[in-house]
Amino acid sequence: MREILLIFFVAALSAAALIKPQVGLCGYIWFSIMRPDAWAWSSGLPYSMALAVATLAGSLRYLPAVTALFKSPISVLLLVLQIPVLLSAVFAQDPSLCWEPLNLYARVIVMALLVAVLVRTKQQLHNTLLLISVFLGALGARFGLYGILNGGVQFSSGNAGFMSDNNDLALGLAMGVPLCWYSRALVRPVWAKAAFLLMLFGSIAAIIMTHSRGAALSLAAVFALIAVNERRRMAVLLLLLLMAAPSIHLVRQTYLPRLATLEAPEEENSALLRLIYARGAVRMWLDHPFLGVGFGSRNQMLLWHKYMSEATRSEPQVIHNTYLQILVDSGFFALLIYAVLLLGTIIFLQKSAARAKWEHPGMEAYPLALAASLAAFAVGCTFLSRVEFDLAYILLMCAASWQAIQKRLAAEKPAAGPQQPEAAGRPGPIRAASQARWACTAAKTRLLADTGKHSLA
């Protein structure tokens, strides 16, 4: 029954995508994050492919808008990144090992680029970010509240798809925490604000109960960024820590000793292996510096035994570091472009938030949410090989959309200073006060002028 309902719902979304591709894009993002096929025990059918094809077909009418991809440095860098990636697959040690992962990666990139094409207005960006926040928040609440109601658990697996592993789930939820936090500023009803706080609480709990050390560092980075960008920094930081405290208390006997291994990684086997993998990756890259051994990590695993000692040579493993994985798979130039794309976008969003706060108060929530979410990924992917993680590319293209929207707002109505959002047909309180002071000053000037004329007479 659940499978039939899912088939019907995906078919309806695909039909709607042919008419309004933005609906198909949101459906694709929903499916990617929530993976309802796993919940419906129906993972054999190509639901995601159907949504992607229908969305692409519906987007054909927006072909002239494709030029927007070349107007944003963010989307341009993502396009340029595909050059060393493709070359690394063509000139790989065994090119046949690259085509399957390259096919998956290409679909991820195409759907991400559609975000920059289809999300062109403030309202569309608003809706897209809220939907991503709801999807991630609902997923986090599902895992987190389950863990709390059962007195604290340790999740050893994730949801499905790109978040099927417990570490991947924790990374995705860490990216969702700032989205839920800032989404409170994007909704008006009190119940909606409360719902985002509940999803935030559940997501934090789920991250803690995965026992992922990388996600713990991501969560710490998110807490720090949120607090730094708030007016009452210490109060906000205390609130976030209080939200994490119950979950930490429930799993303290297993979670705290695991975090303690971050202080001396050489003393814990799992952390030590990550360091050994990193050294082996650097040696492999030095033998293939420009184009790497081949995109997709399969060539890297094929050659892995040459760079591992007998003591650590077991089953071939990925490098467990996205930056090193790109370096080994696709070479130095791919890593350089990727690092500039990710870190440069985070820096841009932080600066953009300061500008938006001055020119268009209230709209800074968009860049702040994106910056903190991408920062969570930038930290967490240091411990995971997630070159193809689609959520990161979707948020990068949301940043490209925000960049275009901010430029358009500046061109349409350049701001001379800080303003409050205005209600329809009525000035905001700061502008109204400013206008009143201006009128008072003008009246005083006229009075002095009239007095001066009478004195001269």
C-alpha angles and dihedrals in degrees: 000000000000090000092052091050091049092049090050093048095048090047090052091049091048091051091049090049091061089060100032111019092190087070090052091049091053089047090052091050090047091052093046094052104033099032095203089183089072091050091049093046089238108116098139099077123083097243095147092048091051091053092046094049093046092048092049091049091050091048094060090092088060094060093119088058090061087086086074087075089067095049097063121067088213096060091038091056091049089052092047090050089065091066098068090036092056093042091051089055094047094049096035124137086251110010092191089069091059103055100076096048089040090054091053092045092049091055090050092051095045093051091046091052089052087065090064090048100044102033100070107137134059091247093052091050089047092053094044095051092045091052093049089049092051093047094049093039093051090049091049092047091051093055098033099048090045089055094047094047089052093053097256127320138189114238111216095179137033137219112282141281114025090355099048094116121070091238091050091048090051091049093051093047091048087057088050096053096077090041090057092044096053094038087073087071091050097058130061108200114092091224090057092051089049091049092054090049090052091049089047090053092048093048092052090050092049092049091052093047093054086065088219110161093197091052089049089059090045090052091049090052091049092050090050094049093047092049094046092054095048125087094228096046102170094044092051093046090050091050092052092048091049089053089054096044100080093053093046089050093052094052099027095122093063104021101053095050089050092052089048089067089070088074093059109016093172089068096058120068099221094047091043091054090054089057091048090049090051092053091048090049092054091051091050092049092051088059091050105026105159109039101010125220096297138301120275104044094257093103089047090054090046090058095036096104092062092062101039126082121237090255093058100030105112129124113346111266137193113248095253091225121092095205094050091042091057090045093053097038101042107011140241099310092053091052092047093052092044093050093047090047095051102035094035091053091051091051091046092051093051091052091043091054091056090051093046091049089057100040104029111018113208095029093083087084090078099058093036092055092047094045095051092044093051090045088056089054093045090056098038097047088062085079099039137051100235106148091144098043100141098200091065092054092045091054091046089056090046085058089052089052091049090051091055092045093050091050090050092050091050091050095047099045117007110203123226096199145329117330138175120237108268128228117232109287094353130089120240120251097262093048091045091052090047091051091049092051090048092051091048092050091048091050091051091049092052091047092052090047092052090047091052091051092052092048091053090049 
